[in-house]
Amino acid sequence: MQIRALVGIGAALCLAAHGAGSTVTRDYADVDGDGVPEVVLSNEFLRVEIMTGEAAPPVEPALDAEGNPVKVVYKYGSRFNWGGWIYNISYLPSGRSWLASVNDKNQNWYGIPEEFEETVPMAELEPGRYVFMLPGIGVAEGTGRGFRGSLKEVQHAPWTMLEEWRNSEDDVWQALAEDDREGPRSATGAWRLTFTQTIATDFGYACEYRKEMTLYAGESRLHTRRSLRNTGEKAFQTTWFTHGFWGQGVDNGYDQDSWSSIPVTPPAAAGLGPLRVDSEASDVVSMTPGYHWGAISIDQISEAWHALGNRATGDVFMNSFDGKLAWWRVWTDAKTYSCEPFMIINLFPGQAREWRSWRGAGQGLSGVKGEGPGGMVDWALTAPALDGEQQLEIAFLPYRVWQDLSLSLTIEDLANRDRRQQQFQGRAAAPGEPLRVQFGPVPAGRDYRLQVQVRNGDELLLDVSREEILRDKPRTAWDGDAKGAGALIFAHLRRNDAGELQPTRVSQFWQHGLQAAGFAVSAHDVNDELDDALWQNARLVVIAAGRISPANLRQVEKLVQAGAGLLVQGTIDFRAFELSDILPISMVQGELNLRASSPRDGTREFTTVNDRLYHLIAADTAALAHPVLAGLPLYPESYQGIGQLQLVVPRVDAQVLLRYTGGAQVVAPLSSPALVVRPYGAGRVVYFASPIDWGAATPWSIWSRLGEYHRKFMAQLALWAADCP
């Protein structure tokens, strides 16, 4: 609603609002070195590098050390829409560039490309081979659904680019002639680029795609307006999304200080109102070859924005949209990560779909709770004072410089209906200097309703209302720390030519989770003979494999008998454990594998993917009180999306903490034990009946955004099993 209010204000007011002396500059520079210059728009806050859609000249391939050609992926292929592709965005006051720049195998990890992922099949040329229309690309031939890997004979439709500018005192845009683009230009109002592509076919399908990108003088965000029009004779449908290969860290990648936030429906008890929005910042972590990949479905999406930032520097970047999103696809890679907004588009002949987005940057926040037409807001409880009281600090980060702002805060304690309000008048703020105010005292751990409004005179810059529990530590934190206690991971590992063990995705998930909980971790193959010192220092053993050598199993039994912890994940070959009584299960009755239920990438199957997979629920009321489950949202409040599990029989003296339950469309409904625990001698043993990456071909659910609850689950599981306080 706030974004739409900005659209209604109109471009004239946007121009008039900027301070005197601000300019926006347009220049050309070959920033990616491919022989074709990019358009560079800049003002005092942002530098935006934009590809034009002009194909780069062919180049001779580079050679590797053996003299073989190095494969270079050509950007203008069958996937990304090159016209208006953002190569990078930099926040100039801090020097922060937000996007990765990596050529990785068969992909170009740089910038913010966009894609119409669901192709339009037009005709069957021969059995199994079709001709497709690809908005943003052109026409191509391929097989099946026309997924990008199957497309051949791509005929690219050309892009045109229109440059326009206006000064702050002007009412109309001035077009720049195509033969008058040499050298840098500037304007005191704004500079606008309009990219247009038209596709016409002989099959009755046609479309026009237009993307308008505007940078205003004195404003730290880029405005984009898109429209897709069906200019043909037949209806078609597609899906649209942007990638955003985010970097923000060191070496064009991301680092341990990077965070990401997508506002989702909070994992809490049913019956809560629409003011419940969970927008807490999530850590972004790098795991190789492990990674996170998942879909946040439409029923989990609270608001259409995504923020990211770097805690060490306070840099923050906002992506917002004016329409309802169909889902988010979120994933991590060794060098980049992405939070991809998807829209579903259905167009009859003559119809058009228009949508807007904004990308704004600034400095001074460690998270984002909400956004509005004029900026972003964050809040957090301060550290307790000597008298134990805490203050609520509100930080409003605007997209331009303001001198006379008013901030209104209303806060209500929902338990006792105590309602307080305070006005803060005459405050200044800028994209690098947030407006900060404190309010209190505010007791932690209570449920509050908050409303924050920021105005400049009669202009409403932000209006965010929330109901949430104000916490004095992140809600994904856990109690306890292993404090360097030893942890052994046994997995099916291979060695490279140098004899070094290579991690698997499952072993990397465990290693990351255990390290986050404070363990000193070492990974081993299931058949390795370990030094006595490793066994003596081990407080925890994780078997992330189907079996383990008999000799190592005997060592594990002694270790746990003496007080250590053991975690075993499915799926296991129960015969390898039959001659031991260490497991909390007495039998494996079968296995379910739903890998075939994974959605086809980028299609609208993502809207119901969670309905076709298994999830976790507490086994009973007593289980809810167990420290392993503390603070973990379970189905139906939050999805897990488990694709592989074993059906097991617990031992009579074991306790079942979690059970599986099926989504609404799951093929085989069940209520099988998922997490079983049992004492063994002086130690504790835990069996989880799925792989820790859920066993899907790719982990479609990441519980909940970038593995935040997944890490909490692993940490609490390990700390309890090892009996670490």
C-alpha positions in Angstrom: 0.0 0.0 0.0 2.9 2.4 0.8 4.5 1.7 -2.6 1.3 2.4 -4.5 1.0 5.7 -2.6 4.4 6.7 -4.0 3.2 5.9 -7.5 0.2 8.2 -7.0 2.4 11.1 -5.9 3.8 11.2 -9.4 7.2 11.9 -10.9 6.8 15.6 -10.7 6.7 15.6 -6.9 9.7 13.2 -6.8 11.7 15.7 -8.8 10.5 18.7 -6.8 11.4 17.0 -3.5 15.2 16.8 -4.2 17.5 19.4 -2.9 19.0 22.1 -5.0 22.4 21.3 -6.6 21.7 17.5 -7.0 22.4 16.1 -10.4 22.2 12.7 -12.1 24.8 11.8 -14.7 24.8 9.4 -17.6 27.9 8.0 -19.2 29.1 4.9 -21.1 31.8 2.5 -20.0 32.8 -1.1 -20.9 32.7 -2.2 -17.3 32.6 -6.0 -18.1 35.3 -5.8 -20.7 33.3 -7.6 -23.5 33.8 -4.9 -26.1 30.3 -3.3 -25.7 29.9 -0.3 -23.4 27.3 -0.3 -20.6 25.2 2.7 -19.6 26.3 4.1 -16.3 23.8 6.2 -14.3 25.0 7.9 -11.2 24.2 10.6 -8.6 25.8 11.4 -5.2 24.5 8.1 -3.8 24.3 5.5 -6.5 26.3 4.2 -9.5 24.2 1.8 -11.6 25.8 -0.1 -14.5 23.2 -1.3 -17.1 23.7 -3.5 -20.1 22.1 -2.3 -23.3 21.1 -5.6 -25.0 23.7 -5.1 -27.8 25.5 -8.4 -28.5 29.2 -8.4 -27.8 31.6 -9.2 -30.6 32.9 -12.8 -30.7 36.3 -13.4 -29.0 38.9 -16.1 -29.3 38.6 -18.5 -26.3 41.3 -18.4 -23.7 43.4 -21.5 -23.1 44.1 -23.4 -19.9 47.4 -24.7 -18.7 47.1 -27.7 -21.0 46.3 -25.6 -24.0 42.6 -26.5 -24.1 39.9 -23.8 -24.7 38.3 -22.4 -21.6 34.5 -22.5 -21.9 33.1 -19.0 -21.7 29.4 -18.7 -21.3 27.9 -16.2 -23.7 25.6 -13.8 -21.8 23.2 -13.3 -24.6 21.9 -16.9 -24.6 18.5 -18.5 -24.1 18.0 -17.4 -20.5 18.7 -13.9 -19.2 17.1 -10.8 -20.7 20.1 -8.8 -21.6 18.4 -5.5 -22.4 18.4 -3.5 -19.1 20.4 -6.2 -17.2 21.9 -4.4 -14.2 25.6 -5.3 -14.1 26.2 -3.8 -10.7 24.9 -1.2 -8.2 27.3 0.6 -5.9 26.5 2.8 -2.9 29.1 5.5 -3.5 29.4 7.1 0.1 30.7 3.7 1.4 32.1 2.2 -1.8 29.9 -0.9 -1.3 29.2 -2.8 -4.5 26.3 -5.1 -4.0 26.6 -7.8 -6.7 28.8 -10.7 -7.4 31.0 -10.9 -10.5 31.9 -14.6 -11.0 32.0 -16.9 -14.1 31.2 -20.2 -12.5 31.0 -23.3 -14.7 28.1 -22.8 -17.0 26.7 -19.6 -15.4 27.5 -15.9 -15.2 27.1 -14.9 -11.6 26.9 -11.2 -11.9 24.4 -8.4 -11.6 20.6 -8.6 -11.5 19.5 -10.4 -14.6 15.8 -11.3 -15.1 14.1 -14.1 -16.8 10.8 -15.3 -18.1 11.3 -18.8 -16.9 8.1 -20.5 -18.1 8.3 -20.6 -21.9 5.4 -20.3 -24.3 5.0 -23.5 -26.5 3.6 -22.4 -29.9 3.6 -25.6 -32.1 4.9 -29.1 -32.2 7.4 -29.4 -35.1 7.8 -33.1 -34.7 6.9 -35.6 -32.0 8.5 -34.2 -28.8 10.1 -31.1 -30.4 8.4 -27.7 -30.1 8.9 -24.1 -31.0 8.7 -21.7 -28.1 8.3 -18.0 -27.6 10.5 -16.6 -24.9 9.6 -13.1 -23.7 12.8 -11.1 -23.3 14.7 -13.5 -25.6 12.9 -14.3 -28.9 12.0 -17.7 -30.4 13.7 -21.1 -29.9 13.3 -24.8 -30.5 13.4 -27.3 -27.8 12.0 -30.4 -26.2 9.6 -31.1 -23.3 8.5 -28.0 -21.4 11.2 -25.9 -23.1 13.4 -25.6 -20.1 16.5 -23.5 -20.8 18.8 -26.6 -21.1 16.7 -28.1 -23.9 16.4 -24.9 -26.1 18.3 -24.8 -29.4 18.2 -22.6 -32.5 17.6 -19.5 -30.6 16.6 -16.5 -32.7 17.1 -13.4 -30.6 14.7 -10.5 -30.9 16.5 -7.1 -30.9 16.3 -4.5 -28.1 15.9 -0.8 -28.6 16.9 1.8 -26.0 15.5 5.2 -25.5 17.3 7.8 -23.4 15.3 10.6 -21.8 16.2 13.3 -19.2 14.6 16.2 -17.4 15.7 19.0 -15.1 14.1 19.6 -11.8 12.2 22.6 -13.1 10.9 20.9 -16.2 7.5 19.3 -16.7 8.3 17.1 -19.6 10.9 14.5 -20.5 13.4 15.3 -23.3 14.5 12.5 -25.6 18.2 12.2 -26.5 18.8 11.4 -30.1 20.6 8.1 -30.8 23.4 9.9 -32.7 23.9 12.3 -29.8 25.0 9.9 -27.0 28.7 10.5 -27.0 30.3 11.6 -23.8 28.8 12.1 -20.3 25.6 14.0 -19.8 23.8 15.3 -16.7 20.5 16.6 -15.5 19.2 18.2 -12.3 16.0 16.1 -12.3 16.3 12.5 -13.6 17.6 10.3 -16.3 15.5 7.5 -17.8 16.3 4.5 -20.0 13.5 2.6 -21.7 14.3 -0.8 -23.2 11.8 -2.3 -25.6 11.7 -5.7 -27.3 9.0 -6.9 -29.7 8.5 -10.5 -30.7 6.3 -11.5 -33.7 5.8 -15.1 -34.9 4.0 -17.0 -37.6 2.0 -19.0 -35.0 -0.3 -16.3 -33.7 1.8 -15.5 -30.6 3.4 -12.1 -30.1 4.4 -9.8 -27.3 6.0 -6.5 -26.4 8.2 -6.2 -23.3 9.2 -2.8 -22.0 11.4 -1.9 -19.1 11.7 1.7 -17.9 14.6 2.5 -15.5 14.9 5.9 -13.8 17.5 7.4 -11.5 16.5 10.7 -9.8 19.0 13.3 -8.7 19.5 13.2 -4.9 17.8 9.8 -4.3 19.5 6.6 -3.3 17.3 4.2 -5.2 16.6 3.1 -8.8 13.0 3.1 -10.1 11.9 0.4 -12.6 8.6 0.0 -14.3 8.0 -3.1 -16.5 5.1 -4.0 -18.8 4.5 -7.2 -20.8 1.8 -6.9 -23.5 0.2 -9.7 -25.5 0.2 -8.3 -29.1 -0.7 -11.6 -30.7 -3.9 -13.5 -31.4 -3.6 -16.2 -28.8 -3.4 -16.2 -25.0 -0.3 -17.2 -23.2 1.1 -17.6 -19.7 4.6 -17.3 -18.3 6.5 -16.7 -15.0 8.9 -13.7 -14.4 11.6 -13.3 -11.9 14.9 -11.5 -11.2 18.0 -13.2 -9.9 20.1 -10.7 -7.9 23.5 -12.4 -7.6 24.2 -10.7 -4.3 27.8 -10.2 -3.1 28.2 -7.4 -0.5 31.2 -9.1 1.1 34.8 -9.6 0.3 36.3 -10.9 -3.0 33.1 -10.1 -4.9 31.2 -12.7 -2.8 29.7 -12.6 0.6 31.1 -13.1 4.1 30.2 -13.9 7.7 28.8 -10.4 8.2 26.2 -10.7 5.4 22.5 -10.9 6.3 19.2 -11.2 4.4 15.6 -10.6 5.3 12.4 -11.6 3.6 9.2 -10.8 5.5 7.2 -13.9 6.0 4.1 -15.0 7.8 5.6 -15.7 11.3 5.8 -19.2 12.8 3.4 -18.7 15.6 0.1 -20.0 17.0 -2.9 -19.8 14.6 -5.3 -17.0 14.9 -2.9 -14.1 14.7 -3.8 -11.0 12.7 -2.2 -9.6 9.5 0.1 -7.4 11.6 2.2 -10.4 12.4 5.2 -10.2 10.1 8.5 -11.9 10.7 11.2 -9.8 9.0 14.2 -10.6 11.3 17.5 -10.6 9.5 19.0 -14.1 8.7 22.7 -14.9 8.4 24.0 -15.8 5.0 26.5 -18.7 5.3 28.7 -20.3 2.7 28.9 -24.1 2.5 30.7 -26.0 -0.3 29.5 -28.4 -1.6 26.5 -27.8 0.8 24.0 -25.1 0.0 20.5 -23.9 0.6 17.8 -23.9 -2.0 14.1 -23.5 -1.4 10.8 -21.9 -2.1 8.9 -19.6 0.1 5.4 -20.1 -1.1 2.6 -17.6 -1.6 0.9 -18.4 1.7 4.1 -17.6 3.6 4.8 -14.2 1.9 3.8 -11.2 4.1 5.1 -8.3 2.1 6.7 -7.8 -1.3 10.2 -6.7 -0.4 13.6 -8.2 0.4 16.5 -6.5 2.2 20.1 -7.4 2.6 23.1 -5.9 4.4 26.5 -6.2 6.0 26.7 -6.0 9.8 30.3 -4.9 9.9 29.7 -1.8 7.9 26.0 -1.1 8.3 25.4 -1.1 4.6 21.9 -2.1 3.5 20.1 -2.6 0.2 16.3 -2.8 -0.3 14.4 -4.5 -3.1 10.7 -3.8 -3.2 7.8 -4.5 -5.5 4.3 -3.1 -6.0 2.4 -6.3 -6.5 1.7 -9.7 -5.0 4.5 -12.2 -5.5 3.8 -15.9 -6.3 6.8 -17.2 -4.4 10.4 -16.5 -3.5 13.1 -18.9 -4.6 16.1 -18.6 -2.2 19.5 -20.2 -2.6 23.2 -20.0 -1.7 26.3 -20.7 -3.7 30.0 -20.6 -2.7 30.3 -17.1 -4.1 26.8 -15.7 -4.3 23.3 -16.1 -3.0 19.9 -15.0 -4.4 16.4 -14.2 -3.2 14.3 -14.3 -6.4 10.9 -12.8 -6.6 8.5 -14.7 -8.9 5.3 -13.4 -10.6 2.8 -15.5 -12.5 1.6 -13.8 -15.7 -1.5 -14.8 -17.7 -2.4 -12.6 -20.7 -5.2 -12.7 -23.2 -4.7 -11.0 -26.6 -4.5 -7.2 -26.1 -4.0 -7.5 -22.4 -0.9 -6.1 -20.6 0.6 -6.7 -17.2 2.5 -3.8 -15.5 4.6 -3.9 -12.4 7.1 -1.7 -10.6 10.1 -2.3 -8.4 12.6 -0.2 -6.5 16.2 -0.8 -5.5 17.5 1.5 -2.8 20.7 1.6 -0.7 22.1 3.3 2.4 24.2 2.8 5.4 23.5 2.6 9.2 21.2 -0.4 9.7 21.8 -4.0 10.9 18.5 -5.2 9.7 15.2 -4.1 8.3 11.7 -4.5 9.9 9.7 -2.7 7.2 9.8 -0.2 4.4 7.8 2.6 2.8 7.9 5.1 0.0 10.5 7.2 1.7 12.9 4.7 3.4 13.4 1.7 5.6 13.0 1.1 9.3 14.6 -1.1 11.9 14.1 -1.5 15.6 15.7 -3.5 18.4 15.9 -3.5 22.2 19.1 -2.0 23.6 21.3 -3.8 26.1 19.9 -3.6 29.6 21.1 -0.6 31.7 22.4 -1.0 35.2 18.9 -0.9 36.5 17.8 -3.7 34.2 15.6 -1.5 32.0 15.8 -1.6 28.2 15.0 0.9 25.5 13.4 0.4 22.1 15.6 2.0 19.5 14.0 3.0 16.2 16.1 3.7 13.1 14.6 5.2 10.0 16.9 5.2 6.9 15.6 7.5 4.1 16.4 7.4 0.4 17.2 11.1 0.3 18.4 13.9 2.6 15.7 15.4 4.9 16.1 18.2 7.5 12.8 18.4 9.3 11.3 14.9 9.9 8.7 13.8 12.5 8.6 10.3 13.8 5.6 9.0 15.6 5.7 5.8 17.7 2.7 4.0 19.1 3.4 0.9 21.2 0.9 -1.3 23.0 1.5 -4.1 25.5 -1.0 -6.7 24.3 -1.2 -8.5 27.6 -2.3 -5.5 29.7 -3.4 -3.1 27.0 -1.0 -0.5 28.1 -0.8 1.9 25.2 1.9 4.6 24.9 2.6 7.1 22.1 5.5 9.6 21.5 6.3 12.1 18.8 9.9 13.0 17.8 10.0 16.3 15.9 12.5 18.3 13.8 14.9 15.5 13.1 17.4 15.3 10.2 18.3 12.1 8.3 20.1 11.0 5.1 20.8 7.7 3.3 24.0 7.3 5.3 22.7 8.9 8.6 19.5 7.3 9.9 17.1 9.1 12.2 17.5 7.3 15.5 15.2 7.6 18.6 14.9 5.7 21.8 11.7 4.9 23.7 11.3 3.1 27.0 11.5 1.4 29.3 10.3 -1.7 27.3 10.4 -5.1 29.0 11.8 -7.9 26.8 9.9 -11.1 26.0 6.4 -9.5 25.8 4.0 -9.2 23.0 3.6 -5.7 21.5 1.7 -3.9 18.8 3.8 -1.2 17.2 3.2 1.5 14.7 6.0 3.7 13.3 5.2 6.7 11.0 7.6 9.1 9.5 6.6 12.3 7.8 8.1 15.4 6.1 5.3 17.9 6.6 2.2 16.4 5.0 4.2 13.8 3.0 4.1 10.3 4.5 7.5 8.6 4.1 6.8 5.4 6.1 3.9 3.7 7.9 4.7 0.3 9.4 2.5 -1.6 11.9 3.6 -4.8 13.5 2.6 -7.2 16.3 5.6 -9.1 17.6 7.4 -10.3 20.7 10.3 -7.9 21.4 13.3 -10.1 22.2 16.6 -9.3 23.8 18.3 -11.9 21.5 17.5 -13.3 18.0 14.6 -15.7 17.9 16.9 -18.2 16.1 19.5 -18.2 18.9 19.9 -21.3 21.0 21.0 -21.9 24.6 24.3 -23.6 25.2 27.8 -23.6 23.7 30.0 -26.7 23.2 33.0 -24.5 24.0 35.4 -26.3 21.7 34.3 -29.9 22.6 35.4 -32.4 20.0 32.8 -33.7 17.5 33.5 -36.5 15.0 31.5 -36.8 11.7 31.5 -40.1 9.9 30.3 -40.0 6.3 30.8 -41.7 3.0 33.8 -39.6 1.9 36.2 -39.9 -1.0 39.8 -38.8 -1.3 41.3 -36.7 -4.0 44.6 -37.4 -5.7 46.4 -35.7 -2.9 44.7 -38.1 -0.4 42.5 -35.3 1.1 39.0 -36.2 2.1 36.4 -34.3 0.0 33.2 -33.2 1.9 29.8 -34.2 0.7 26.7 -32.0 0.9 25.4 -33.8 4.0 28.7 -33.8 5.8 29.1 -30.1 5.1 25.6 -29.4 6.6 26.6 -31.2 9.7 30.0 -29.6 9.9 28.5 -26.1 9.6 25.7 -26.8 12.2 28.1 -28.3 14.7 30.7 -25.5 14.3 27.9 -22.9 14.9 27.1 -24.7 18.2 30.7 -24.4 19.3 32.1 -27.8 18.5 35.6 -28.5 17.2 34.7 -30.7 14.3 36.6 -33.3 12.3 35.2 -35.3 9.4 36.1 -38.9 8.6 35.2 -41.7 6.2 33.2 -44.4 7.9 36.1 -46.9 7.4 38.9 -44.6 8.7 41.0 -45.7 11.7 41.2 -42.8 14.1 43.9 -41.8 16.4 43.2 -42.5 20.1 43.4 -38.7 20.8 40.4 -38.0 18.6 38.3 -40.6 20.4 39.4 -39.3 23.8 38.5 -35.7 23.0 35.2 -36.5 21.4 32.1 -35.3 23.2 29.8 -36.1 20.2 29.7 -38.5 17.2 27.6 -38.0 14.1 27.0 -40.9 11.8 25.9 -39.2 8.5 26.0 -42.4 6.5 24.1 -45.6 5.9 26.6 -47.7 7.8 29.9 -47.5 9.7 32.7 -50.0 10.1 32.3 -52.5 13.0 35.5 -51.4 14.6 34.4 -47.7 14.6 30.9 -48.8 15.9 32.5 -50.5 18.9 34.5 -47.4 19.7 31.3 -45.3 19.5 29.5 -47.7 21.9 32.3 -47.2 24.5 32.3 -43.5 24.0 28.6 -43.1 24.5 28.5 -45.5 27.4 31.0 -43.2 29.1 28.8 -40.1 28.6 29.2 -38.8 25.0 26.4 -38.2 22.6 25.6 -39.9 19.3 23.6 -38.5 16.4 22.5 -40.9 13.6 20.7 -39.7 10.6 18.7 -41.7 8.0 18.7 -43.3 5.7 20.6 -46.2 7.3 21.3 -49.8 6.4 19.9 -51.3 9.6 21.9 -54.5 9.1 25.1 -52.6 10.0 23.6 -51.9 13.4 21.8 -55.2 14.2 24.6 -56.5 16.4 24.5 -53.4 18.5 21.9 -52.1 20.9 23.0 -48.5 20.7 20.2 -47.2 18.4 16.9 -46.0 19.8 15.0 -47.9 17.1 14.5 -51.7 16.9 13.6 -51.9 13.2 13.5 -50.2 9.9 10.3 -51.2 8.1 10.7 -49.3 4.8 11.7 -46.1 3.1 9.8 -43.4 1.2 11.4 -41.3 -1.5 9.7 -38.3 -3.0 12.5 -36.9 -5.1 10.2 -37.1 -8.2 7.9 -34.6 -6.5 10.5 -31.8 -6.8 9.0 -29.0 -8.9 10.4 -28.1 -12.3 12.6 -25.1 -11.9 10.9 -21.8 -12.3 7.4 -23.2 -13.1 4.2 -22.5 -11.2 4.6 -25.9 -9.6 6.4 -24.1 -6.9 3.1 -22.7 -5.6 2.2 -26.1 -4.2 5.6 -27.8 -3.7 5.2 -27.9 0.1 1.8 -29.7 -0.3 3.5 -32.7 -1.9 6.3 -33.3 0.7 6.5 -34.3 4.3 6.9 -32.1 7.3 7.7 -32.3 11.1 5.2 -32.0 14.0 5.7 -32.5 17.7 4.9 -36.1 18.7 2.9 -35.0 21.8 2.6 -32.3 24.4 5.5 -33.6 26.4 7.8 -33.4 23.3 7.0 -29.7 22.9 8.8 -29.0 26.2 12.0 -30.8 25.2 15.0 -28.6 24.8 15.7 -29.9 21.3 12.5 -28.4 20.1 12.7 -25.1 21.9 11.8 -22.2 19.7 11.4 -24.3 16.5 8.3 -23.7 14.4 6.8 -26.9 13.1 4.1 -27.7 10.6 1.7 -26.1 9.8 3.3 -22.9 11.0 6.4 -23.6 9.0 7.3 -26.1 6.2 10.3 -28.4 6.2 9.7 -30.1 2.8 11.3 -33.5 3.5 11.6 -35.7 0.5 13.2 -38.9 1.9 12.5 -40.8 5.2 12.6 -44.2 6.8 9.7 -45.9 8.6 11.0 -47.1 11.9 9.9 -48.8 15.1 11.2 -47.1 18.3 12.5 -49.1 21.2 10.1 -49.4 24.2 12.4 -47.2 26.4 12.9 -44.5 23.7 11.1 -41.2 23.4 9.7 -39.9 20.1 10.0 -36.1 19.8 9.0 -35.5 16.2 6.7 -37.3 13.8 6.3 -36.9 10.1 3.1 -35.6 8.6 2.1 -35.2 5.0 1.2 -32.0 3.1 -2.3 -31.6 1.6 -1.4 -33.4 -1.6 1.2 -36.0 -0.3 0.8 -39.4 -2.0 1.2 -41.5 1.1 -0.1 -39.9 4.4 1.6 -41.1 7.5 2.4 -40.4 11.1 5.8 -42.1 11.4 8.5 -41.3 14.1 11.0 -38.8 12.8 13.2 -38.0 15.8 13.8 -40.6 18.4 16.0 -40.2 21.5 17.1 -42.6 24.2 19.7 -42.8 27.0 22.6 -45.2 26.5 24.8 -45.8 29.5 25.8 -42.4 30.7 25.3 -40.8 27.3 22.4 -40.0 24.9 21.6 -41.3 21.4 19.5 -39.5 18.8 18.1 -41.0 15.5 16.6 -38.7 12.8 14.9 -40.7 10.1 15.9 -38.5 7.2 19.2 -37.1 5.8 19.9 -33.7 7.3 19.5 -32.1 3.8 16.0 -33.8 3.8 17.0 -36.2 1.1 15.4 -34.3 -1.8 17.3 -34.0 -5.1 17.7 -30.4 -4.1 16.6 -29.2 -0.7 13.4 -27.4 -1.8 12.6 -26.2 1.7 15.2 -24.5 3.7 13.3 -23.9 6.9 12.6 -21.0 6.7 14.6 -18.6 4.6 18.4 -19.2 4.5 18.5 -22.3 6.7 17.9 -20.3 9.9 15.8 -22.9 11.7 17.7 -25.7 10.1 20.8 -24.5 11.8 19.0 -24.0 15.1 17.6 -27.6 14.9 21.1 -29.1 14.3 22.7 -27.0 17.0 20.1 -27.8 19.7 20.1 -31.5 18.7 23.9 -31.7 19.0 24.1 -29.7 22.3 21.5 -31.8 23.9 23.0 -35.1 22.8 26.4 -34.1 24.0 24.8 -32.7 27.2 26.5 -29.3 26.7 25.1 -26.6 28.9 
